[in-house]
Amino acid sequence: MTRVNLYRAICRMIFFIIMMVYSATQGLDTETETTTYPTWHWALKSATSFFRPFIFFSVICFSGSDANAQNSFSFLTLTNNARLNALGGVNASLFDKDINLHTVNPALLDSSQQGQLGINYSPYLAQSNFFALNYSPKFKKANNKCQWGISLQNLNYGTFQGTDAVGNPTAEFLANDFSLGITHARRINNISFGITARLVGSVLESYNSMAILTDWGGTFNHPEYDLNFGVVAKNIGFVIKSYGNIKHDIPFDLQIGASFKPAHMPVRFSLTAHHLYVFDIAYNDPAFNYTFDNQGNKVPEKISVADKVLRHLVVGTEILIHKNFHLLAGYNHLRHQELTVNSLGGAGGFCFGANLRIKQFGFSFSRSALTTGKGYFTFSVLWALLR
């Protein structure tokens, strides 16, 4: 990528952020104006104003998209905090006083998270390490309707030994992925809108790639019941620099979910559907998934419609032992089907964890099972710096 193209891409990003800030300042005085019009009218009008820069940005992003391109920046599909990992790793609707939640849906950023710092760490597979920091600043003139958040992610794959063409050792090199994002969210009564703009990069030895991405989402909080709905479109953007001349595709995802706690039951349930833009997301490798016909020939195994539907769903459960202590469990059917070894079975896709709060601190951990005997832990600390 030439310097001119890189400069143009950076200018687009700066222009988009300026538009986002401008849109954020054009708030609606709903306290006085909703007396004339219903809430949904102002929510729709606010959403139109709020997402105006996003629509402009999306036109730029999709104008050069290629459906046959290769996938890149796959680390963006990982969840960077323990609580959500314990609930299955995918969630678009869980609303709470937790700054870490806005990384999966920017509309989950709320005034109750101002001044919070989230620190997340996961000793991931093959001795790689996943770090994430999330913070929401608290301004002197606090506005409960408009919030800002900052997020930083880094997946460090460690040090590798380089070799030449015949296998002789050369210099060691590093490999890592990173993401730096800024989030803005706005609330109109029970409806919230949010958008995240991120700079994403990947470094491998002397090669590097970079992209500018956005997530945008919305939530609805029921005024009487503990019931929340959420929708989010993730990783919309374009690559500004790639490893070579190959054009890479970005792992786009469209999710919708709901979280509900029955009135007299100490349990909160979450159900999230992901990859809604395509029906068949099954990876059916004929080398492993096959049966035999009457002549003894291998025949690729067919995946039922019910199984294809279930692969889109993730179920999570929070058992509210105490208002400050929760037990967590989740199940990801897609992960279970893709990582389970047919002859051995396994607990792939099952997750569990716990969440504890002590005064201004919160502690969470999770265990996510991948395949037989394999999995990873995630640890999170929530610190309310300003109370």
PEFENRA-V91750 format. One record per pair of residues at least 12 apart in sequence whose C-alpha atoms are under 6 Angstrom apart, sorted by the first residue. I is the first residue (numbers start at 1). J is the second residue. D is the distance in Angstrom with one decimal. If there is no record, write none. Layout:
i->(I & I)
j->(J & J)
d->(D & D)
//
This chain:
i->(1 & 19 & 23 & 43 & 61 & 61 & 69 & 69 & 69 & 70 & 70 & 71 & 71 & 71 & 72 & 72 & 72 & 81 & 81 & 82 & 82 & 82 & 82 & 82 & 82 & 86 & 86 & 86 & 86 & 86 & 86 & 86 & 87 & 87 & 87 & 88 & 88 & 88 & 88 & 91 & 92 & 92 & 92 & 93 & 93 & 93 & 93 & 93 & 93 & 94 & 97 & 97 & 99 & 100 & 105 & 105 & 106 & 106 & 106 & 107 & 107 & 107 & 107 & 107 & 107 & 111 & 114 & 114 & 114 & 115 & 115 & 115 & 115 & 115 & 115 & 116 & 116 & 116 & 116 & 116 & 117 & 117 & 117 & 117 & 118 & 118 & 118 & 118 & 119 & 119 & 119 & 120 & 120 & 120 & 121 & 121 & 122 & 122 & 124 & 128 & 128 & 128 & 129 & 129 & 130 & 130 & 131 & 131 & 132 & 132 & 133 & 133 & 134 & 134 & 135 & 135 & 136 & 136 & 145 & 145 & 146 & 146 & 147 & 147 & 148 & 148 & 149 & 149 & 150 & 150 & 151 & 151 & 152 & 152 & 153 & 153 & 154 & 154 & 155 & 155 & 156 & 157 & 157 & 158 & 159 & 159 & 160 & 160 & 173 & 174 & 175 & 175 & 176 & 176 & 177 & 177 & 178 & 178 & 179 & 179 & 180 & 180 & 181 & 181 & 182 & 182 & 183 & 183 & 190 & 190 & 191 & 191 & 192 & 192 & 193 & 193 & 194 & 194 & 195 & 195 & 196 & 196 & 197 & 197 & 198 & 198 & 199 & 207 & 208 & 209 & 209 & 209 & 210 & 210 & 210 & 211 & 211 & 211 & 212 & 212 & 213 & 213 & 213 & 214 & 214 & 215 & 215 & 215 & 216 & 216 & 217 & 217 & 218 & 218 & 226 & 226 & 227 & 227 & 228 & 228 & 229 & 229 & 230 & 230 & 231 & 231 & 232 & 232 & 233 & 233 & 234 & 234 & 235 & 253 & 254 & 254 & 254 & 255 & 255 & 256 & 256 & 257 & 257 & 258 & 258 & 266 & 267 & 267 & 267 & 268 & 268 & 269 & 269 & 270 & 270 & 271 & 271 & 272 & 272 & 273 & 273 & 274 & 286 & 289 & 311 & 311 & 314 & 314 & 315 & 315 & 316 & 316 & 317 & 324 & 324 & 325 & 325 & 326 & 326 & 327 & 328 & 328 & 328 & 329 & 329 & 330 & 330 & 331 & 331 & 332 & 335 & 336 & 336 & 339 & 340 & 346 & 346 & 347 & 348 & 348 & 348 & 349 & 350 & 351 & 351 & 352 & 352 & 353 & 353 & 360 & 360 & 361 & 361 & 362 & 362 & 363 & 363 & 364 & 364 & 365 & 365 & 366)
j->(241 & 53 & 50 & 188 & 237 & 238 & 247 & 248 & 249 & 248 & 249 & 248 & 249 & 250 & 248 & 249 & 250 & 120 & 380 & 364 & 365 & 366 & 378 & 379 & 380 & 328 & 329 & 330 & 351 & 352 & 353 & 366 & 316 & 329 & 330 & 330 & 331 & 332 & 351 & 272 & 105 & 230 & 257 & 228 & 229 & 230 & 257 & 258 & 259 & 259 & 112 & 113 & 113 & 118 & 217 & 232 & 194 & 195 & 217 & 185 & 192 & 193 & 194 & 217 & 218 & 144 & 136 & 137 & 138 & 136 & 137 & 138 & 384 & 385 & 386 & 135 & 136 & 383 & 384 & 385 & 134 & 135 & 382 & 383 & 133 & 134 & 381 & 382 & 133 & 380 & 381 & 132 & 379 & 380 & 378 & 379 & 377 & 378 & 376 & 156 & 157 & 158 & 155 & 156 & 154 & 155 & 153 & 154 & 152 & 153 & 151 & 152 & 150 & 151 & 149 & 150 & 148 & 149 & 186 & 187 & 185 & 186 & 184 & 185 & 183 & 184 & 182 & 183 & 181 & 182 & 180 & 181 & 179 & 180 & 178 & 179 & 177 & 178 & 176 & 177 & 176 & 175 & 176 & 174 & 173 & 174 & 172 & 173 & 205 & 205 & 203 & 204 & 202 & 203 & 201 & 202 & 200 & 201 & 199 & 200 & 198 & 199 & 197 & 198 & 196 & 197 & 195 & 196 & 220 & 221 & 219 & 220 & 218 & 219 & 217 & 218 & 216 & 217 & 215 & 216 & 214 & 215 & 213 & 214 & 212 & 213 & 212 & 243 & 243 & 241 & 242 & 243 & 239 & 240 & 241 & 238 & 239 & 240 & 237 & 238 & 235 & 236 & 237 & 235 & 236 & 233 & 234 & 235 & 232 & 233 & 231 & 232 & 230 & 231 & 260 & 261 & 259 & 260 & 258 & 259 & 257 & 258 & 256 & 257 & 255 & 256 & 254 & 255 & 253 & 254 & 252 & 253 & 252 & 275 & 274 & 275 & 276 & 273 & 274 & 272 & 273 & 271 & 272 & 270 & 271 & 320 & 318 & 319 & 320 & 317 & 318 & 316 & 317 & 315 & 316 & 314 & 315 & 313 & 314 & 312 & 313 & 312 & 300 & 301 & 333 & 334 & 331 & 332 & 330 & 331 & 329 & 330 & 329 & 356 & 357 & 355 & 356 & 354 & 355 & 354 & 352 & 353 & 354 & 351 & 352 & 350 & 351 & 349 & 350 & 349 & 349 & 348 & 349 & 371 & 371 & 371 & 372 & 369 & 369 & 370 & 371 & 369 & 369 & 367 & 368 & 366 & 367 & 365 & 366 & 383 & 384 & 382 & 383 & 381 & 382 & 380 & 381 & 379 & 380 & 378 & 379 & 378)
d->(5.7 & 5.7 & 5.5 & 5.9 & 5.0 & 5.4 & 5.8 & 5.2 & 5.0 & 4.7 & 5.1 & 5.5 & 4.5 & 5.7 & 5.6 & 5.8 & 5.5 & 5.6 & 5.9 & 5.7 & 5.0 & 5.1 & 4.9 & 5.4 & 5.6 & 5.8 & 5.5 & 5.9 & 5.0 & 4.6 & 5.1 & 5.0 & 4.3 & 5.3 & 4.1 & 4.4 & 5.1 & 5.3 & 5.9 & 5.7 & 5.6 & 5.2 & 5.4 & 5.9 & 5.3 & 4.4 & 5.6 & 5.4 & 5.8 & 5.9 & 5.6 & 5.5 & 5.4 & 6.0 & 5.8 & 5.9 & 4.5 & 5.4 & 6.0 & 5.6 & 5.5 & 4.8 & 3.9 & 5.5 & 5.1 & 5.2 & 5.1 & 5.7 & 5.1 & 5.5 & 5.2 & 5.2 & 5.9 & 5.4 & 4.9 & 5.7 & 5.8 & 5.6 & 4.4 & 5.7 & 5.7 & 4.6 & 5.9 & 5.1 & 5.6 & 4.9 & 5.8 & 4.6 & 4.9 & 5.6 & 5.2 & 5.0 & 5.8 & 4.3 & 5.9 & 5.3 & 5.9 & 4.4 & 5.8 & 5.5 & 4.3 & 5.9 & 5.7 & 5.2 & 5.8 & 4.4 & 5.7 & 5.2 & 5.5 & 4.3 & 5.7 & 5.1 & 5.7 & 4.4 & 5.7 & 5.2 & 5.9 & 4.3 & 5.4 & 4.9 & 5.7 & 4.5 & 5.7 & 5.2 & 5.5 & 4.6 & 5.8 & 4.8 & 5.8 & 4.7 & 5.9 & 5.1 & 5.7 & 4.7 & 5.4 & 5.0 & 5.7 & 4.3 & 5.5 & 5.1 & 4.4 & 5.4 & 5.5 & 6.0 & 5.7 & 4.8 & 5.5 & 5.4 & 5.1 & 5.7 & 5.4 & 4.5 & 6.0 & 5.4 & 5.8 & 4.3 & 5.8 & 5.3 & 5.7 & 4.4 & 5.4 & 5.3 & 5.5 & 4.0 & 5.6 & 5.6 & 5.7 & 4.2 & 5.7 & 5.1 & 5.8 & 4.7 & 5.5 & 5.2 & 5.9 & 4.4 & 5.7 & 5.4 & 5.6 & 4.3 & 5.3 & 5.0 & 5.9 & 4.5 & 5.8 & 5.2 & 4.9 & 5.9 & 5.7 & 4.8 & 4.3 & 5.5 & 6.0 & 5.7 & 5.0 & 5.7 & 4.1 & 5.2 & 5.6 & 5.8 & 5.4 & 5.3 & 4.1 & 5.5 & 5.1 & 5.7 & 4.4 & 5.6 & 5.7 & 5.5 & 5.5 & 4.0 & 5.7 & 5.5 & 5.8 & 5.5 & 5.8 & 4.5 & 5.6 & 5.2 & 5.8 & 4.4 & 5.6 & 5.3 & 5.6 & 4.3 & 6.0 & 5.3 & 5.9 & 4.5 & 5.6 & 5.1 & 5.0 & 5.2 & 5.9 & 5.3 & 5.5 & 5.6 & 4.4 & 5.8 & 5.5 & 5.5 & 4.0 & 5.7 & 5.5 & 5.0 & 5.5 & 4.6 & 5.7 & 5.8 & 5.0 & 5.9 & 4.7 & 5.8 & 4.9 & 5.9 & 4.8 & 5.7 & 5.2 & 5.2 & 4.6 & 5.2 & 5.1 & 5.4 & 5.1 & 4.3 & 5.8 & 4.7 & 5.5 & 5.3 & 5.8 & 4.1 & 5.3 & 5.6 & 4.9 & 5.6 & 4.6 & 5.7 & 5.1 & 4.5 & 5.4 & 4.9 & 5.5 & 5.5 & 4.1 & 5.9 & 5.0 & 5.4 & 4.6 & 4.6 & 4.8 & 4.5 & 4.2 & 5.3 & 5.5 & 5.8 & 4.8 & 6.0 & 4.9 & 4.2 & 4.8 & 5.9 & 5.7 & 5.7 & 4.5 & 5.6 & 5.6 & 5.4 & 4.0 & 5.9 & 5.1 & 5.5 & 4.8 & 5.6 & 4.6 & 5.8 & 4.8 & 5.8 & 5.1 & 5.5 & 4.5 & 5.2)
//
